Amino acid sequence: MNSAGSFLGGAKDRLLPASIPFRFFLSASLFHVLAWTVLFFAADEVARFRGGPGLTLAAIHLATLGVLAMTAIGASYQLLPVVTRRPLARDWPARLSFWLILPGVALMTYGMAESALTSMKTGAVLLGFGLAVFAVLTADNLRRAGSFPVVSAHGWLALVSLVAFVALGVLLIWDLESGFLNNHLSLAVVHMVLASFGFMGFLVLGLSLVLIPMFVLSRSLPDKPGWAQLSLTAMALAGHSCGILLGNMPLVWIALAAGLGAAGCYLWLMRKSLNSSMRKRLGLPFILIRASWGFLFLCLLLGGAVAGGADIPNAPVLTGFILLVGWLLTFLLGVLQRIMPFLASMHAAGKSGLPPLLSELTAEGPLKVHAICHFAALAACVGGLLLNLTLLLQIGAILGLIGAIAFAVFAVNVVLKLKRPK
């Protein structure tokens, strides 16, 4: 693989207007606040959740589409052109996708919370069109890419997963009204796995191959483990989806083993990057990033426990919570703490020629509050699910909300410093 640092050469020529990625990041910060708020009011029903409209479903989609997808799309619009050395063909479709996705998420989650099918359907259509624009732009960029083939391959499989989970999501929403599906719950599980491990997972695993070495200033990573990671993840997704839909448990077990293998390849690559790091103090973001790697293995082990029928209280909901909040949300919030100041610094350098230090663009106080509250919220919510204590879940949601507000303060501070005249 090419040196992770080398892809920054000429990166300024491929920078989008700052307003494009930052509008996604700021919106993700807002939805982060809303997700914990809705979870607080849904606390008494979370442990019993097995699908269907309501506050819990709204909280899940505020987190997945509002926070995770918004962050991933904003980052992909800016970082993939830098990695692939191919700028986006046009800027305006990226803006269009935002103005479709933002109201789409808002309307759909409102409809889920209120069991309002019209709002759900309208939001799903807007969201589907917005994600389609993102998919077309990203596919065009990947088609023209010549460097980092293993990262591009992760991007292609992320797009395949995106198409599949969006199609299933629309199908599931329409089924709430007419009930034409005989296997609604199984399809909902596949929908969640394709969205989290497929779309988000492939993006996280692929971009980590260049982002983590860039953040820690390490040597380039070998290609073969990256391809092994890709192959095992694809095998795990396909096997798990077929196993769930066909009721074939041996396939599910094979898929879980492949998933653990993929996670092992990923962790080996990340450790190799950290071991060759020239930056010894990695700071608060890497406390979150390293913790997220542990949560990745934990959610896979819990998935195995669920498949094996282990007597763990509220195991399906607990597994989903560890997957979405423990792994993906923790990882992306850690990465955002580095990406936002980094991009702001590059844009500021374009204005004045003298880039500000990243520390000048980072509000450490709010980030410390966020980290403490985020981990405390995780612990409280996990405890609440294991002990069936609504009060503990509400305490966790309040702690998560405080952390989300602190993170939003950090994000707004970056944007305000970027806009400040030099």
N, C-alpha and C positions, 0 to 999 in steps of 0.2 A: 504494500500500500504506500502511496505517496506520503511524504511527511505531512503531518497534521498542521504544522505551522505554515507549510508552503502554500496552502490554498488561500491564505490571506493576501498573497501577492496580487495586486490589482483589485482587491475587494472593493475599494471605494468606487470603482467604475461600475460596480454591480449593486450599489446601494439603492434601495427604493427610497422614495420620500419618507421621512421619519414618521409622518402621520399615518402611514399604512400599517406597519407592524405595531406601533404604539397604540393605535385605536383598538386593536385586538387585545393587547396586553391590559389596557385600562378596563376594557369591558370584562375581561376575565377576572380582574380584581373585584369589580362590582358583583359579578355573579358568584364569586367566592363568598362575599358577605351574605348574599341572598341565600346561598345553599345552606350555610350554617343556621341562618335565621329560620328557614323553613323546617330544617331538621329539628330545631327546638320544639316547634309546634307539632311535629309528627312523632315526637319521642314515645308517646304511649302506644303507637302502632308499628314502630319500626321492627321490633323483635318478631312480630307475627307476619311480617310482609312476605307474601308469596306471589306478588304481581297484582295488576289491576290499578286503576286510577286512584288518586288520593295524594296526600301531602308527601308521603314517602317516595312515590314515583316521581313527583315534581322535584324533590330534593336530589334524587339520583341524577336526573337529567340536567338540573342546574349545575351539578358538579361535573358531569361527563361532557355535556355539550357546551355549557356556559363557561366552565373553567378550563377543563382539559382540552377540548377541541379548539376553543378560541385561542388558547396559548399555542397549541401545536400548529394551527393554521398561520397565525401571525409569525411564529418562528420559521416555519417552512417557507413562507413567501420570501423572507429575507435570507435565510441561511442556505437553502437549497441552491439558489443561483450562485452564491459564493462558493459552495462546495463543488458544484458541477461546472463552474466557470462559464455558465450561460445565463445571461440576464433574462428576466421575464420579458416576453415579447411585447406586452402592453401593461401599463399600470392600472388603467381604469377598471379592468375586470376584477382586480383584487379589491378595489374600493366597492364595486358592485356586490361582490360576494359578502362583504361585511354588512352592507345595508339590507341584504336578504337574510343573513344568518342571525343578526342581532334581534330583529323583531320576530323571526321564526322561533328562536329559543324562548323569548319572552312569552309569545302567544301559546306555544305548545305546553310549556310548563305551567302557565296559568290554567290552561284547559285541563291538564292532569290534576292540578290541585283542586279544581272546582268540579271535576268530572263533566266538563263542558266539551262535548265531542266536536262541535263546530270550531271552537278555538284550537283544539288539538289538531284537527285536520288542516286548518288554514296555516297554523304554525309549521306543521310538518311539510306542507307544500313549499312554503317560503324557504324553510331550512333545506329541503331537498334541492331546490334550485341553487341556493347559495353554495352548498357542498358540491354540486355538479360543476359550478364555475371553478371552484378550487381544484377539483379533480382534473378538469380540462387544462387549466393553467399549469398544474404540476406535471401532468403527463407530457405536455408540450416541452416543458423544461427538461424532464428526464429523457425524453426522446432525443434531444439535442446534446445531451451530456456526453463527455468523452472521458472524464476522470472519475476516480473513486467508483468503479463499477459495483463493488459490494454495497456501497451506500445507496447507489441508484437502484439496485435490485431490491433492497429493503423498501425504498420508496414505491416501487411498482407494486409490491405485495401489499403495502399499506393502502394503496388506491383500490386494489381488488377487494380488500376487506371493507373499505369504505362503501363501495358500491353494494356489497352484499348486506352489510348491516343497515344501510339506509333503506334498501328494498324490504328487508324483513321488518324494520321499524314501521314503515308505512303500512305494510300488510297487517301488523299487529294492532295498529290504531284503528284501521277499518274493521278489523274483526271484533273490536269492542262493541260495535253497534249491531253487526249482523250475526256474529258468532258462527262464521262458516268454517273456522279452523278446528280440527279435532285435536290438534297437538299444540295449543296456544302456549302452554307453559314451557314445553321443550323448545319451541321456536324462540321464546323470550330468552331462555338460557343461551342458546346459540347466538342470538342478537347481541347479548351482553358480552359474550366471549369474543365475538368478531370485532366489536367496538373497542374493547379494552386491550386484549392481547393481540388482536389483528391490526386494526388501524393505528391505535395509540402505541401498541407494543412494537410494531415494526418501525414506526417513526423514532421511538425512544431508543431502540436497539441500534438502528442504523446511524442516526445522528450522533449517538454516543461515541461512535468510532472515530469521529473527528472533533466533537466538542470537548470531550473529556481530555484528550491529549493537548488540545489547544489551551484549555483552562489551566492545566497543571504544567505546561511547557515540557512535555515528555517526547520521547522518540516515537517514530511512526509505529503503528501496530501491524502485525502480520496479517496477510489476507486469509489464509486457510481457516483459522478459527472463526473469522467473521462469516465465511461461507458456511461453515459447519453450524454456527449459530442460526443463520438464515434457514438452512435446510431443516434443522430440528424444530424450529418454531413453526415453519409451514406444515411439517408432518404432525405436530401437536395440534394445530388448529384444525386441519382436515380430519384427523382421527377423532378428536373430541366432538366436532360437529356431527360427523357421521354416526359416531357411537351414541350420542344423545338422541338423535332423530330416529335411529334404528333400534334403540334400546339394547345396544350391543356393549355390555360392560367390558369385555376384553379389549375392545377398541379404545374405550375411555382410559383404561389402565395403561395401554401402550402410549396413548397421547400424553398422559401425565408423566410417564417416564421420559418421553421425548422433550416435554416442556422443562423438566428438571435438567436434562442434558443441555438444552439451549441456554438455560439460566447459568449452568456451570461454565459453558463457553464464554458467555457474556462476562461473568464475574472474573474469570481468568484473564480476559482481555483488559478489564478495568484495573485489576491488580497489577498487571504488567505495566500499564500506563502510569499508575501511581508510583510503582517502584523505580521507574526511570525519570520521575519528575525532577525538574530543576527548581521547582517552587516548593519550599519546605512548609510554609505556612499557607494552608489552603483556605482557612477561614470558615466562617459560619455556613456558607452555601454547601460545603462538602460534608458538614455534619448531617445535613438533610439528605444529600445525595447518597452518602454511604449508608445511612439508616434505611433509605428506600430499597437498597439492594437486599438487605436483610428481610424486609417486608415482602419482596418478590418471592423469595424462597418460602417464607411463611405461608403466603396465600396458596402456593402450589401444594405444600404439605397439607394445608387445610382442605384444599380441593380433593386430595387423595382420601382424607378422613371422611369427607362428605360422601364420596363415591363408595367408600367401604362401610358406610352406615355407622360410623363411630358415634358414641353417645356424648356429643358435645352440644351444650345448649345453644340453640339458634345458629347451628353451624353454617347453613347456607347464607344467611344474612351476614354473619361474622366474616365469612370468606370474601363476600362481595365488598364489605367495608374495608378489609385489609388490602384487597386488590386495588380499589379505587382511591381510597384516602391514604392508606399506608404506603403503597408502592407508587402509583402514578402521580397523585397530587403532591406527595412529599418530594418526589424527584423533580417534577416540573417547577415547583416553587423554588427549589434550590437552584435549578438552572436559570430561572428567570432573574434571580438575584445577581447572576453574572452577565446574562445576555443584555438586560436593559441598560445598565451603565456602560457596557461595552459598545452597544450600538449608539447610545447617546454620545459617547466619546468620539466615535468615528464621524458622526454627523457634525459634532461641534468642531472637529478638526477640519472638516470640509469648509466650514464657514470662516474660521480664523487662521487655519494652518497650524495651530498649536493645540493639540488635543489635551483636554484637562485630564488629570489623574482620575482613575476609576474611583478612588476613595473620596474624591471631591463630589462625585455624583451619587454616592451611596450613603443613605441615612442609616447608620449602624443601630441606633437606639430602637427604632421601630422593628428592625429585623430581629433583634434579640428578643423583643416582646413577642413577635410572631413565632419564633422558634420554640420558646418556652411554652406558649399557649397551644401551639400545634401539637407538640408531643404530649402535653397534658390532656388535650382533648382526645387524642388517640387512645391514651390509657383509660380515660374515664368512659369513653364510648364502648371500648372493648369490655371493660368491667361491667358496664350496664347491660350489654348483650349477654354476657356469660351468667350474670346474676339475675337477669330479668328485672332490673331496677330502672324504672322510668326516670326517677330523680337523677340518677347517675348519668343517664343519657342526656338529660337536660343540662346538667352541669358541664358535660363534655361539649355540647353544642354552644353554650355560652362562652366557654374557653376558646373554642374554635372561632366563634364570632369576633371575640376580642383580637385574636391573632390575625384574622382576615382583615379587620379594620386597620391594624398596625401595618400589614403588608400593603394595603391600599395607600396608606400614608407614604410608604417608601416609593411606590410606583408613581404617585402624583408628584412627589419631590423630584424624581428623575426627570419627568416631563417638564416641570417648571424650570429646572436648571438648564435643560436643553433649550428652552425658549428664551432664556434670559440673554439679553444682548451682550456680546463680548467687547 
